[in-house]
């Protein structure tokens, strides 16, 4: 493996300095006076990397070499003494100055070194970071920083020409250690003020990718019980490739995130600090979502599903990544960005320039289209679109449904604007009329931009409307007929990659290769980049289909199934697919914001009721003591979401006495007052206000073998009240349990915030009027 690229980077950098000395002779005096120690240390780092590439060095020897190099620059006067706090006064590091200097230089040095895992990755990210350093040098009129940065960027551009995938040369430790060292030095020098304070937050943001990747790797190895400094193949770039991206795609995604961080650093450096920090916060949020998406922020967990005859436990699988879908979402977001601001511009013209409205205080275009205004408006609308899953609509969602869903979100946003800007003294001002016009315009422009983009994708059969890798499950006669139907309808965009059978078979089925057994589905989805799974099996056991869905639930694929199997998955919401005999399964029928709102409502309302009911609780304890009821509370082992066992808290109502004591016991039971302590279970997320009735473990064990689909009710948290509770009493007869389960399944298939609200109102009515 040719590692002379590091030598090339070093020689290119030094050549840039020699050229600068030839053109600007006084530059040599500056280098000797202020940078002699730094350049000497850089040569030591270069030699250290060169020896490592030729002979190989242990991590301990390399660390000692780095420590010596940093010691040289510290004695030459390179110390981070004062850090400029962007939101307050400066921070004097005092006794920690030298320690922070060692930590910064060695940390960045190794972070860049570890980033060098794919062709062109470390060099490309370093160029992006170097551009921010160059901008700072130009802004501060610092010729040394400008020359050093240009020399570094020039050497990297020359190297990147031969290091892009497929690379013909590599930088090795010679290049990565030298590169990390120079970037660490420039990260301080480029942002150093005349008072020796350093705006360290800017290089930290610019270097977020290498610093973040190294930090995550450090703590991940500790969590796994491994040596934190021992290299492995589970860095960010490795994980992206593992999840199905090509070499180039993984590099380009990391470039893209690096550019976002670079833009954040640039805004903090040259624009408003507050505005820059807001952009940075958004970028961090995107990064966290991305890390969660590739499985970095989640430990390996086993999920439990209750089947009709068995309990199914599966490892959570990671969803493969699809570059075409990511590009489609980015283009949708870009279209929305343009159309949202176009709507703002059209509304401004209509309100202030068209003459249709009489205005008291005209607003000029510069004020209306000010950068913070554009950012805030765009961010709020796109955030609203994200929380309503408008960027997750697949190719088989009709255009009418897409327009309808956009319209609902725009209407909701318009209502929010109306509420925020409500002026009771002037309900029909020209400003409020302009808001209505704005809502109509944004509905038209956003849908127009989206429809144009979708039409282009359909016309060229690209991105979301290109062929989708599809996996067939089953080798039955029904599957054979379905294959014929798919092949006769190419507009369905299915590209079948193979099929799975109950037991792995080394043979083809209707010209499709066998890829494995049902249990291999998660790995097959990742390896083959499968986007859709069609289930067409004849097995009578409903657990086979549940097992297939469970194995691949978190892989992000779309499951489609022959309509005859609807009863197999009863309890899942389904949607009929136009044009072919399939229905799509939805394990969840509410959007992210709706689940968050439901949980927030549970938390806040439970806290309020717990506080308000403190006097009632004391009174109940007095009555319990009078009736000889001990202990005051009972803990009931109940089955929660996904079959997890929890202790449901109730008031104890069992009295061994008769007379008035028995009346108190009946009052607690028949008045449903004994349920009040379950508010604590709701507060801790074990229950919800609305959901299926919580059942004891012994009851579940008895009924799940007798009642079909009984365990589907554990897909959501059990509720203090629910649709079955308001429809049926709590008889213990088996037929009544069957009827209650029907209502539970009806609730699961139609779950929504409005449905929950209806159930709560009914429950209050029943509690107050006993009917």
GUKEFI-933255 format. One record per residue (C-alpha): residue number from 0; x, z, y. Coordinates in steps of 0.25 Angstrom, whole numbers, m for minus. Layout:
<rs>
R; resi; X; Z; Y
R; NUM; X; Z; Y
...
</rs>
This chain:
<rs>
R; resi; X; Z; Y
R; 0; 0; 0; 0
R; 1; 7; m5; 13
R; 2; 8; 7; 23
R; 3; 17; 1; 33
R; 4; 5; 0; 43
R; 5; 9; 14; 48
R; 6; 22; 9; 51
R; 7; 16; m3; 59
R; 8; 7; 7; 67
R; 9; 19; 15; 71
R; 10; 27; 3; 75
R; 11; 15; m3; 82
R; 12; 13; 10; 90
R; 13; 28; 11; 93
R; 14; 29; m3; 97
R; 15; 18; m1; 107
R; 16; 26; 11; 113
R; 17; 38; 2; 114
R; 18; 30; m9; 121
R; 19; 25; 1; 131
R; 20; 39; 6; 134
R; 21; 43; m8; 136
R; 22; 32; m11; 146
R; 23; 31; 3; 152
R; 24; 46; 9; 152
R; 25; 41; 22; 158
R; 26; 32; 24; 146
R; 27; 45; 28; 138
R; 28; 48; 40; 147
R; 29; 34; 45; 145
R; 30; 35; 43; 129
R; 31; 48; 51; 129
R; 32; 43; 62; 138
R; 33; 30; 65; 133
R; 34; 29; 58; 119
R; 35; 42; 59; 113
R; 36; 38; 71; 104
R; 37; 25; 64; 100
R; 38; 32; 51; 97
R; 39; 42; 58; 88
R; 40; 31; 65; 81
R; 41; 24; 52; 79
R; 42; 37; 46; 72
R; 43; 38; 58; 63
R; 44; 23; 56; 59
R; 45; 26; 41; 57
R; 46; 38; 45; 48
R; 47; 30; 55; 40
R; 48; 19; 45; 37
R; 49; 29; 34; 33
R; 50; 36; 44; 23
R; 51; 22; 47; 18
R; 52; 19; 33; 15
R; 53; 32; 30; 9
R; 54; 35; 42; 0
R; 55; 22; 51; 2
R; 56; 21; 65; 8
R; 57; 13; 77; 4
R; 58; 2; 81; 14
R; 59; 11; 94; 17
R; 60; 23; 85; 21
R; 61; 15; 76; 30
R; 62; 8; 89; 37
R; 63; 22; 94; 40
R; 64; 26; 81; 46
R; 65; 14; 81; 55
R; 66; 17; 95; 59
R; 67; 31; 92; 63
R; 68; 26; 80; 71
R; 69; 16; 89; 78
R; 70; 26; 99; 81
R; 71; 35; 89; 88
R; 72; 24; 85; 97
R; 73; 20; 99; 100
R; 74; 34; 102; 104
R; 75; 34; 90; 113
R; 76; 22; 95; 121
R; 77; 10; 89; 113
R; 78; 0; 101; 112
R; 79; m15; 101; 114
R; 80; m16; 113; 124
R; 81; m29; 111; 131
R; 82; m41; 104; 126
R; 83; m51; 98; 135
R; 84; m65; 103; 132
R; 85; m75; 91; 135
R; 86; m87; 101; 138
R; 87; m79; 112; 145
R; 88; m66; 117; 149
R; 89; m53; 114; 143
R; 90; m48; 122; 130
R; 91; m34; 128; 131
R; 92; m29; 129; 116
R; 93; m18; 139; 119
R; 94; m12; 144; 107
R; 95; m20; 134; 98
R; 96; m14; 122; 106
R; 97; m2; 119; 96
R; 98; m11; 121; 84
R; 99; m22; 112; 89
R; 100; m11; 101; 92
R; 101; m6; 102; 78
R; 102; m20; 102; 72
R; 103; m24; 90; 81
R; 104; m12; 81; 78
R; 105; m11; 84; 63
R; 106; m26; 83; 61
R; 107; m27; 70; 68
R; 108; m15; 65; 61
R; 109; m21; 68; 47
R; 110; m35; 63; 51
R; 111; m30; 49; 55
R; 112; m21; 49; 42
R; 113; m33; 53; 33
R; 114; m42; 42; 40
R; 115; m33; 31; 35
R; 116; m41; 29; 23
R; 117; m46; 15; 25
R; 118; m41; 2; 30
R; 119; m41; 2; 45
R; 120; m48; 15; 46
R; 121; m37; 24; 53
R; 122; m32; 13; 62
R; 123; m45; 9; 66
R; 124; m50; 23; 70
R; 125; m37; 26; 77
R; 126; m39; 13; 85
R; 127; m53; 18; 89
R; 128; m47; 32; 93
R; 129; m35; 25; 100
R; 130; m45; 18; 109
R; 131; m50; 31; 114
R; 132; m36; 36; 117
R; 133; m33; 23; 124
R; 134; m46; 25; 133
R; 135; m41; 39; 136
R; 136; m27; 35; 140
R; 137; m33; 24; 149
R; 138; m43; 34; 155
R; 139; m32; 44; 158
R; 140; m22; 33; 162
R; 141; m12; 38; 152
R; 142; m2; 27; 149
R; 143; 5; 34; 137
R; 144; m8; 36; 130
R; 145; m12; 22; 133
R; 146; 1; 16; 127
R; 147; 1; 25; 115
R; 148; m13; 22; 111
R; 149; m12; 7; 113
R; 150; 1; 7; 105
R; 151; m7; 15; 94
R; 152; m19; 6; 95
R; 153; m11; m7; 94
R; 154; m3; m2; 82
R; 155; m16; 1; 75
R; 156; m23; m12; 78
R; 157; m11; m20; 73
R; 158; m11; m11; 60
R; 159; m26; m12; 59
R; 160; m25; m27; 58
R; 161; m19; m26; 44
R; 162; m26; m12; 40
R; 163; m40; m17; 41
R; 164; m47; m18; 28
R; 165; m41; m24; 19
R; 166; m28; m18; 24
R; 167; m15; m24; 21
R; 168; m7; m12; 27
R; 169; m10; 3; 29
R; 170; m5; 13; 39
R; 171; m2; 24; 28
R; 172; 2; 38; 33
R; 173; 12; 32; 42
R; 174; 2; 26; 50
R; 175; m10; 36; 49
R; 176; m1; 48; 52
R; 177; 6; 41; 64
R; 178; m8; 36; 69
R; 179; m14; 50; 67
R; 180; m3; 57; 75
R; 181; m3; 47; 87
R; 182; m18; 48; 88
R; 183; m17; 63; 88
R; 184; m7; 62; 99
R; 185; m15; 52; 107
R; 186; m28; 60; 105
R; 187; m22; 71; 114
R; 188; m13; 63; 123
R; 189; m25; 53; 127
R; 190; m34; 64; 131
R; 191; m24; 74; 138
R; 192; m27; 77; 152
R; 193; m17; 81; 163
R; 194; m20; 96; 161
R; 195; m15; 94; 146
R; 196; m30; 96; 141
R; 197; m34; 86; 130
R; 198; m48; 80; 128
R; 199; m46; 83; 113
R; 200; m61; 80; 110
R; 201; m60; 65; 113
R; 202; m49; 62; 102
R; 203; m56; 71; 92
R; 204; m69; 63; 94
R; 205; m61; 50; 94
R; 206; m54; 54; 81
R; 207; m67; 60; 75
R; 208; m66; 51; 63
R; 209; m52; 55; 58
R; 210; m54; 69; 62
R; 211; m68; 70; 56
R; 212; m64; 64; 43
R; 213; m52; 73; 41
R; 214; m60; 85; 44
R; 215; m71; 82; 35
R; 216; m61; 79; 24
R; 217; m54; 92; 26
R; 218; m67; 100; 25
R; 219; m72; 91; 14
R; 220; m60; 94; 5
R; 221; m61; 109; 8
R; 222; m76; 109; 4
R; 223; m72; 101; m9
R; 224; m61; 111; m12
R; 225; m50; 101; m10
R; 226; m37; 102; m2
R; 227; m41; 99; 12
R; 228; m29; 90; 15
R; 229; m29; 82; 2
R; 230; m33; 68; 4
R; 231; m45; 62; m3
R; 232; m54; 50; m3
R; 233; m66; 56; 4
R; 234; m64; 53; 18
R; 235; m74; 46; 27
R; 236; m69; 32; 24
R; 237; m69; 35; 9
R; 238; m83; 40; 10
R; 239; m88; 28; 17
R; 240; m82; 19; 7
R; 241; m87; 27; m5
R; 242; m101; 26; 1
R; 243; m101; 11; 0
R; 244; m94; 5; 13
R; 245; m83; m5; 12
R; 246; m69; m2; 18
R; 247; m72; m9; 31
R; 248; m86; m3; 33
R; 249; m80; 11; 31
R; 250; m69; 8; 41
R; 251; m79; 2; 51
R; 252; m89; 14; 50
R; 253; m77; 24; 53
R; 254; m73; 14; 65
R; 255; m87; 15; 70
R; 256; m88; 30; 70
R; 257; m74; 31; 76
R; 258; m79; 22; 87
R; 259; m91; 31; 90
R; 260; m82; 43; 91
R; 261; m72; 35; 100
R; 262; m84; 32; 109
R; 263; m88; 46; 110
R; 264; m73; 50; 114
R; 265; m73; 39; 124
R; 266; m86; 44; 130
R; 267; m81; 58; 131
R; 268; m68; 52; 137
R; 269; m73; 43; 147
R; 270; m88; 46; 149
R; 271; m97; 58; 150
R; 272; m91; 69; 140
R; 273; m106; 74; 137
R; 274; m110; 59; 134
R; 275; m98; 57; 125
R; 276; m100; 70; 118
R; 277; m115; 66; 115
R; 278; m109; 53; 109
R; 279; m99; 61; 101
R; 280; m110; 70; 96
R; 281; m118; 58; 91
R; 282; m106; 52; 85
R; 283; m103; 65; 78
R; 284; m118; 65; 73
R; 285; m116; 51; 67
R; 286; m104; 56; 60
R; 287; m110; 68; 54
R; 288; m122; 59; 49
R; 289; m112; 50; 44
R; 290; m104; 60; 37
R; 291; m116; 66; 31
R; 292; m120; 52; 26
R; 293; m107; 50; 19
R; 294; m108; 63; 12
R; 295; m97; 71; 20
R; 296; m106; 82; 25
R; 297; m113; 85; 12
R; 298; m108; 92; m1
R; 299; m111; 86; m14
R; 300; m125; 91; m17
R; 301; m134; 90; m29
R; 302; m149; 88; m26
R; 303; m160; 92; m35
R; 304; m173; 84; m38
R; 305; m184; 89; m47
R; 306; m189; 78; m56
R; 307; m202; 78; m64
R; 308; m194; 82; m77
R; 309; m180; 86; m73
R; 310; m172; 91; m61
R; 311; m163; 81; m55
R; 312; m150; 84; m48
R; 313; m141; 74; m42
R; 314; m129; 73; m33
R; 315; m132; 68; m19
R; 316; m127; 54; m18
R; 317; m121; 48; m5
R; 318; m128; 35; 1
R; 319; m119; 23; 1
R; 320; m116; 17; 15
R; 321; m121; 3; 19
R; 322; m114; m3; 31
R; 323; m125; m14; 33
R; 324; m135; m3; 35
R; 325; m126; 5; 44
R; 326; m124; m7; 53
R; 327; m139; m10; 52
R; 328; m142; 4; 58
R; 329; m131; 3; 69
R; 330; m137; m11; 73
R; 331; m151; m5; 73
R; 332; m145; 7; 82
R; 333; m138; m3; 91
R; 334; m151; m11; 92
R; 335; m159; 1; 96
R; 336; m148; 5; 106
R; 337; m149; m8; 113
R; 338; m164; m8; 112
R; 339; m166; 6; 117
R; 340; m158; 4; 129
R; 341; m165; m10; 131
R; 342; m178; m3; 131
R; 343; m173; 7; 142
R; 344; m168; m5; 150
R; 345; m182; m12; 149
R; 346; m189; 1; 152
R; 347; m181; 3; 165
R; 348; m183; m11; 169
R; 349; m198; m10; 167
R; 350; m199; 3; 174
R; 351; m190; 1; 186
R; 352; m189; m14; 188
R; 353; m201; m21; 182
R; 354; m211; m16; 193
R; 355; m221; m12; 183
R; 356; m219; 3; 186
R; 357; m219; 10; 199
R; 358; m207; 19; 199
R; 359; m203; 30; 209
R; 360; m189; 32; 205
R; 361; m182; 19; 200
R; 362; m170; 20; 191
R; 363; m159; 10; 191
R; 364; m153; 4; 178
R; 365; m140; 11; 178
R; 366; m147; 24; 178
R; 367; m157; 20; 168
R; 368; m147; 14; 158
R; 369; m136; 25; 161
R; 370; m127; 27; 148
R; 371; m132; 42; 145
R; 372; m147; 37; 147
R; 373; m144; 26; 137
R; 374; m137; 35; 127
R; 375; m148; 46; 127
R; 376; m159; 36; 126
R; 377; m153; 28; 115
R; 378; m148; 40; 107
R; 379; m162; 47; 108
R; 380; m169; 34; 103
R; 381; m159; 31; 92
R; 382; m159; 45; 87
R; 383; m174; 44; 86
R; 384; m173; 32; 78
R; 385; m163; 38; 69
R; 386; m171; 50; 66
R; 387; m183; 41; 63
R; 388; m175; 33; 53
R; 389; m176; 20; 61
R; 390; m162; 16; 57
R; 391; m165; 18; 42
R; 392; m176; 8; 40
R; 393; m172; m2; 29
R; 394; m174; m17; 27
R; 395; m187; m15; 19
R; 396; m194; m8; 31
R; 397; m203; m18; 38
R; 398; m201; m22; 52
R; 399; m215; m17; 56
R; 400; m211; m3; 50
R; 401; m198; m3; 58
R; 402; m205; m6; 71
R; 403; m216; 4; 68
R; 404; m205; 15; 65
R; 405; m197; 12; 78
R; 406; m211; 12; 85
R; 407; m214; 26; 80
R; 408; m200; 31; 84
R; 409; m201; 25; 98
R; 410; m215; 31; 100
R; 411; m210; 45; 96
R; 412; m198; 43; 106
R; 413; m207; 39; 117
R; 414; m216; 51; 115
R; 415; m204; 60; 116
R; 416; m200; 53; 129
R; 417; m214; 55; 134
R; 418; m214; 70; 130
R; 419; m200; 72; 136
R; 420; m204; 65; 149
R; 421; m218; 71; 150
R; 422; m223; 74; 164
R; 423; m237; 80; 164
R; 424; m238; 77; 179
R; 425; m236; 62; 177
R; 426; m240; 57; 164
R; 427; m241; 42; 167
R; 428; m229; 40; 176
R; 429; m221; 27; 176
R; 430; m210; 34; 169
R; 431; m219; 37; 157
R; 432; m224; 23; 157
R; 433; m210; 18; 157
R; 434; m208; 27; 144
R; 435; m219; 20; 137
R; 436; m213; 7; 141
R; 437; m200; 12; 136
R; 438; m206; 15; 123
R; 439; m212; 2; 121
R; 440; m199; m5; 125
R; 441; m190; 3; 116
R; 442; m200; 0; 104
R; 443; m199; m15; 107
R; 444; m184; m16; 109
R; 445; m180; m7; 98
R; 446; m189; m14; 88
R; 447; m184; m27; 93
R; 448; m170; m24; 92
R; 449; m172; m19; 78
R; 450; m180; m31; 73
R; 451; m170; m41; 79
R; 452; m159; m33; 71
R; 453; m167; m33; 58
R; 454; m171; m48; 60
R; 455; m156; m51; 61
R; 456; m152; m43; 49
R; 457; m164; m49; 41
R; 458; m160; m63; 45
R; 459; m145; m62; 41
R; 460; m148; m52; 29
R; 461; m138; m42; 34
R; 462; m137; m27; 36
R; 463; m150; m20; 32
R; 464; m157; m33; 29
R; 465; m146; m38; 20
R; 466; m146; m36; 5
R; 467; m147; m22; 0
R; 468; m140; m17; m13
R; 469; m151; m13; m22
R; 470; m150; m5; m35
R; 471; m161; m7; m46
R; 472; m164; 6; m55
R; 473; m170; 2; m68
R; 474; m169; m10; m78
R; 475; m184; m11; m81
R; 476; m193; m22; m81
R; 477; m199; m18; m68
R; 478; m185; m18; m63
R; 479; m183; m32; m68
R; 480; m196; m37; m61
R; 481; m192; m30; m48
R; 482; m178; m37; m48
R; 483; m185; m50; m50
R; 484; m194; m47; m38
R; 485; m182; m43; m29
R; 486; m174; m55; m33
R; 487; m186; m64; m29
R; 488; m187; m57; m15
R; 489; m173; m58; m9
R; 490; m179; m53; 5
R; 491; m180; m39; m2
R; 492; m164; m38; 1
R; 493; m161; m31; m12
R; 494; m148; m34; m18
R; 495; m148; m28; m32
R; 496; m134; m23; m36
R; 497; m138; m18; m50
R; 498; m147; m8; m58
R; 499; m147; 5; m64
R; 500; m152; 9; m78
R; 501; m156; 22; m84
R; 502; m144; 21; m92
R; 503; m132; 13; m88
R; 504; m132; m1; m94
R; 505; m121; m11; m94
R; 506; m130; m23; m92
R; 507; m138; m31; m82
R; 508; m152; m31; m78
R; 509; m158; m43; m72
R; 510; m144; m47; m68
R; 511; m142; m33; m61
R; 512; m130; m25; m66
R; 513; m132; m11; m71
R; 514; m125; m1; m62
R; 515; m127; 12; m70
R; 516; m138; 22; m73
R; 517; m148; 29; m64
R; 518; m138; 41; m62
R; 519; m128; 31; m56
R; 520; m137; 27; m45
R; 521; m130; 35; m33
R; 522; m116; 29; m37
R; 523; m122; 15; m38
R; 524; m129; 16; m25
R; 525; m116; 20; m18
R; 526; m107; 10; m26
R; 527; m116; m2; m24
R; 528; m121; 1; m10
R; 529; m135; 2; m15
R; 530; m146; 2; m4
R; 531; m159; 2; m12
R; 532; m163; 6; m26
R; 533; m175; 1; m33
R; 534; m180; 9; m45
R; 535; m187; 2; m56
R; 536; m187; 10; m69
R; 537; m197; 13; m80
R; 538; m193; 27; m84
R; 539; m205; 36; m85
R; 540; m197; 48; m80
R; 541; m199; 50; m65
R; 542; m186; 58; m65
R; 543; m178; 45; m67
R; 544; m182; 39; m54
R; 545; m181; 53; m47
R; 546; m167; 54; m52
R; 547; m163; 40; m47
R; 548; m169; 43; m34
R; 549; m162; 57; m33
R; 550; m148; 52; m37
R; 551; m148; 42; m26
R; 552; m157; 49; m15
R; 553; m145; 51; m5
R; 554; m139; 37; m7
R; 555; m148; 31; 4
R; 556; m154; 20; m4
R; 557; m168; 16; m4
R; 558; m176; 18; m17
R; 559; m187; 8; m21
R; 560; m196; 9; m33
R; 561; m206; 1; m40
R; 562; m220; 6; m35
R; 563; m224; 11; m49
R; 564; m214; 22; m48
R; 565; m221; 28; m36
R; 566; m226; 40; m44
R; 567; m212; 43; m49
R; 568; m207; 46; m35
R; 569; m220; 52; m30
R; 570; m216; 61; m18
R; 571; m207; 51; m12
R; 572; m213; 43; 0
R; 573; m213; 28; m3
R; 574; m214; 15; 5
R; 575; m219; 2; m1
R; 576; m209; m9; 1
R; 577; m215; m22; 6
R; 578; m212; m35; m2
R; 579; m208; m29; m16
R; 580; m214; m19; m25
R; 581; m205; m7; m22
R; 582; m207; 6; m14
R; 583; m197; 14; m7
R; 584; m195; 28; m9
R; 585; m192; 38; 2
R; 586; m187; 52; m3
R; 587; m190; 57; 12
R; 588; m201; 52; 21
R; 589; m198; 58; 34
R; 590; m187; 55; 44
R; 591; m175; 64; 47
R; 592; m181; 69; 60
R; 593; m194; 73; 52
R; 594; m186; 81; 42
R; 595; m178; 87; 53
R; 596; m191; 90; 61
R; 597; m198; 96; 49
R; 598; m186; 105; 46
R; 599; m185; 109; 61
R; 600; m200; 112; 61
R; 601; m199; 121; 49
R; 602; m187; 129; 55
R; 603; m193; 131; 68
R; 604; m207; 134; 64
R; 605; m202; 144; 53
R; 606; m193; 151; 63
R; 607; m205; 153; 72
R; 608; m214; 158; 61
R; 609; m204; 167; 56
R; 610; m203; 174; 70
R; 611; m218; 174; 73
R; 612; m221; 180; 59
R; 613; m212; 191; 60
R; 614; m223; 201; 64
R; 615; m232; 195; 53
R; 616; m221; 197; 43
R; 617; m220; 212; 47
R; 618; m235; 214; 46
R; 619; m235; 207; 32
R; 620; m224; 216; 27
R; 621; m232; 228; 32
R; 622; m244; 223; 24
R; 623; m235; 220; 12
R; 624; m230; 234; 12
R; 625; m244; 240; 13
R; 626; m248; 231; 1
R; 627; m236; 236; m7
R; 628; m230; 222; m7
R; 629; m215; 222; m10
R; 630; m206; 215; m7
R; 631; m211; 208; 5
R; 632; m206; 195; 1
R; 633; m205; 186; m11
R; 634; m195; 176; m14
R; 635; m200; 164; m22
R; 636; m191; 155; m29
R; 637; m196; 141; m25
R; 638; m192; 126; m26
R; 639; m188; 120; m13
R; 640; m184; 106; m9
R; 641; m177; 98; m20
R; 642; m179; 110; m30
R; 643; m171; 120; m22
R; 644; m175; 134; m25
R; 645; m177; 144; m14
R; 646; m184; 157; m12
R; 647; m197; 156; m5
R; 648; m200; 168; 4
R; 649; m214; 174; 4
R; 650; m221; 187; 7
R; 651; m224; 195; m5
R; 652; m239; 196; m7
R; 653; m240; 203; m21
R; 654; m246; 217; m20
R; 655; m248; 226; m32
R; 656; m259; 234; m25
R; 657; m274; 231; m23
R; 658; m283; 233; m11
R; 659; m278; 230; 3
R; 660; m264; 227; m3
R; 661; m270; 216; m11
R; 662; m277; 210; 1
R; 663; m264; 210; 8
R; 664; m257; 203; m3
R; 665; m269; 192; m4
R; 666; m268; 191; 11
R; 667; m253; 187; 10
R; 668; m255; 177; m1
R; 669; m268; 170; 3
R; 670; m265; 170; 17
R; 671; m252; 163; 14
R; 672; m245; 173; 22
R; 673; m235; 176; 11
R; 674; m228; 162; 14
R; 675; m223; 166; 28
R; 676; m209; 170; 24
R; 677; m207; 156; 18
R; 678; m204; 153; 33
R; 679; m190; 158; 30
R; 680; m189; 147; 19
R; 681; m193; 137; 29
R; 682; m183; 142; 39
R; 683; m172; 140; 29
R; 684; m176; 126; 24
R; 685; m181; 130; 11
R; 686; m196; 127; 14
R; 687; m204; 119; 25
R; 688; m217; 122; 32
R; 689; m223; 110; 25
R; 690; m219; 105; 11
R; 691; m223; 106; m4
R; 692; m227; 120; m9
R; 693; m215; 129; m13
R; 694; m216; 132; m28
R; 695; m209; 142; m36
R; 696; m198; 138; m46
R; 697; m206; 142; m58
R; 698; m218; 134; m53
R; 699; m210; 122; m51
R; 700; m203; 123; m64
R; 701; m217; 124; m70
R; 702; m224; 112; m62
R; 703; m213; 102; m61
R; 704; m214; 98; m76
R; 705; m229; 98; m76
R; 706; m232; 90; m63
R; 707; m227; 76; m60
R; 708; m219; 75; m47
R; 709; m219; 90; m45
R; 710; m205; 91; m40
R; 711; m207; 80; m30
R; 712; m212; 91; m21
R; 713; m198; 97; m19
R; 714; m193; 85; m11
R; 715; m196; 93; 2
R; 716; m196; 108; 6
R; 717; m208; 116; 1
R; 718; m217; 120; 12
R; 719; m224; 132; 17
R; 720; m236; 123; 17
R; 721; m239; 109; 12
R; 722; m248; 98; 9
R; 723; m251; 103; m5
R; 724; m253; 117; 1
R; 725; m264; 113; 11
R; 726; m271; 104; 1
R; 727; m271; 114; m11
R; 728; m271; 128; m14
R; 729; m260; 135; m23
R; 730; m267; 135; m36
R; 731; m257; 136; m48
R; 732; m265; 126; m57
R; 733; m257; 114; m61
R; 734; m267; 104; m56
R; 735; m266; 110; m42
R; 736; m251; 109; m43
R; 737; m252; 95; m46
R; 738; m262; 93; m34
R; 739; m252; 100; m25
R; 740; m241; 92; m29
R; 741; m248; 79; m25
R; 742; m250; 84; m11
R; 743; m235; 88; m11
R; 744; m231; 74; m15
R; 745; m241; 68; m5
R; 746; m234; 77; 6
R; 747; m220; 72; 1
R; 748; m224; 57; 2
R; 749; m230; 59; 16
R; 750; m221; 70; 22
R; 751; m220; 70; 37
R; 752; m220; 79; 49
R; 753; m235; 76; 53
R; 754; m239; 79; 38
R; 755; m232; 92; 39
R; 756; m239; 95; 52
R; 757; m252; 92; 46
R; 758; m249; 101; 34
R; 759; m245; 112; 43
R; 760; m258; 111; 51
R; 761; m266; 111; 38
R; 762; m259; 123; 33
R; 763; m261; 131; 46
R; 764; m276; 127; 45
R; 765; m277; 132; 31
R; 766; m269; 145; 34
R; 767; m278; 149; 46
R; 768; m292; 144; 40
R; 769; m289; 146; 26
R; 770; m294; 132; 22
</rs>
